[in-house]
Amino acid sequence: MHVAEPDRMVRESLVFLQKLLVEHKPCNFDIQFWDGTIWHAEPCMPATFTLVLKHPGALRRMFWPPNQLTIGEAFIYDDFDIKGDILDAFKLGETLLNLRWGLVEKMHYGRHLLSLPSGDGSSPAQRRAVLDGALHSSQRDRQAVTYHYNISNDFYRIWLDERMVYSCGYFVSSEEDLDQAQKRKLDYICRKLRLKAGERFLDIGCGWGSLVVHAAKNYGVKALGVTLSRPQAELATERIRRAGLEDRCRVEVCDYREVDGEGRFDKLASVGMFEHVGTSQLDEYFERAWRLLRPGGVFLNHGIASSLSDPFPAGPSFIDRYVFPDGELLPISTTIRSAEQSGFEVRDLESLREHYALTLRHWLRRLEGAYDVVLRVVDEITYRIWRLYMAGSAYNFDHGRLNVYQALLVKTSRGRSMLPLTRTDWYA
C-alpha cells in the first residue's frame, strides 16, 4: 500500500535514511513505514528484502547510539522487522554501522534522530544475560551455559539435525542434506582421532551426546561426555539408554576443570565448547587436557576463531548480551600458542569456515520455516534473538570475520607421536 501524503514522522525518517544512504546502497531493498508508505532504494530493481519500521521512533531506537547492540535490540523488541532475505539485510546493516560517525556526523544525524519519538517506553535491558561471580569461574560459567542451552531441548530439536549436533556439519557439496553432513562430521572426528575399540574417550562439552553415542556405537570406545547443562545431560542419557550403550557410554553434569585422572583417557575431543573457555582459562584448559591424556594420546579441539585481519568493532556486543554471555573468540594463533606451551604438538589444523556458513543457513531456514512451531515452545523475542544470531553468524563466516578450526594435538611419548606417516586413513 502506498500513501500519497506521508505524515511528518515518515518524512523526517525518510530524510534521515536518504542522507545516510546517499552513497551507501550495498544491496537493493525496500523500506516500509508504519503507515504503509514504501520507499524503494532502487525503483527499477526488485528488492531482496523489506525493512519494516513499526512505529515513528523505530529509527531512533535502531541508531541512537549507533552500534550493533542498539540495532540488535531494536530488532528483537520489534521496533523493526525484516521481510525476505535477512542475510542480505546484513550487508546494509554492516554498511551503516561501519560509517564513521565523528562529532560533526553525530550532530548532523543526531538532530534528525532526536526529532523522532523515543519509542514505546519498553526497557531493552529486560532480557539481557545477567551473571554473577568472577569471569570464567566455575560458578559463572554454569550460569552462562544455563542461559544459552537451557532454553528448551524441544526448541533446539526443531531446527537441529536428527542427532542434535550443535556445531558445523561436514559437507561434500552446498546442496547436501544437513543430517548427512552432521553424520559425516561425527565420523570424520572419530577417524581423525583414530578411535579404536576399548579406548577411553572423553568429549568435553558433549551437548546432547551425539559424538559419544556415535563413537561408542561405531568404534567401540568407552566414552564419557561432560556438560554443564542438566537438560542436555538428561536427554543424552536417555539417548544412550535407547541405543543400549549404558555399558560403554555415559554423560555427566560436570565442569571440565573437575575431570581428574592423570593419563585417564586415550583420546579427547572438544567440539563447540571452546568458545566458552576464555582467555583467562586458556592455559588451564590445555594443561588439563594434557594431564588427562596418556602419553601418545590425541586431542581434537574444534572451536570458532576471530580474525586478526578483520576484527569485530569495539563496543557492546549483541551476542554477549543475548546469546553467548561471556563467550570469547580468540585468533587461532593464540589458541595454538597456548596448546604448544602446554606441551602439545600440533599435527593438523583444518579450517571448516565454509562448512559453518552452510550449516547456519540450514539452521536459519529450519527456524524460519517452523515459526509457528517455534512459538509453541518459546516466545517471539527468543525467536528473533536466534534468527538474528544465526543470520549474523552466517554472514560473518561467509566474509571471513569468523572461522572455525579443528586442531589435532598429540601428547608425544619421548618425542614419538605414534601416528601414521600420512592422513590417508581419514579419507578412505
Buried (B, 14 or more C-beta within 10 A) or exposed (E): EEEEEBBEBBEBBBEBBEEBBEEEEBBBBBBBBBBEBBBBBEEEEEBBBBBBBBBBBBBBBBBBEBBBBBBBBBBBBBBBBBBBBBBBBBBBBBBBBEBEBEEEEBEBBBEBBEBBEEBEEEEBEEBBBEBEEEBBBBEBBBBBBBBBBBBEBBBBBBBBBEBBBBBBBBBEEEEBEBBBBBBBBBBBBBBBBBBEEEBBBBBBBBBBBBBBBBBBBEBBBBBBBBBBBBBBBBBBBBBBEEBEBEEBBBBBBBBBBEBEEEBBBBBBBBBBBBBBBBEEBBBBBBBBBBBBBBEBBBBBBBBBBBBEEEEBEEEBBBBBBBBBBBBBBBBBEBBBBBBEEBBBBEBBBEEBBBBBBBBBBBBBEBBBEBEEEBEEBBEEBBBBBBBBBBBBBBBBBBBEBBBBBBBBBBBBEEEEBEBEEEBEEEEE
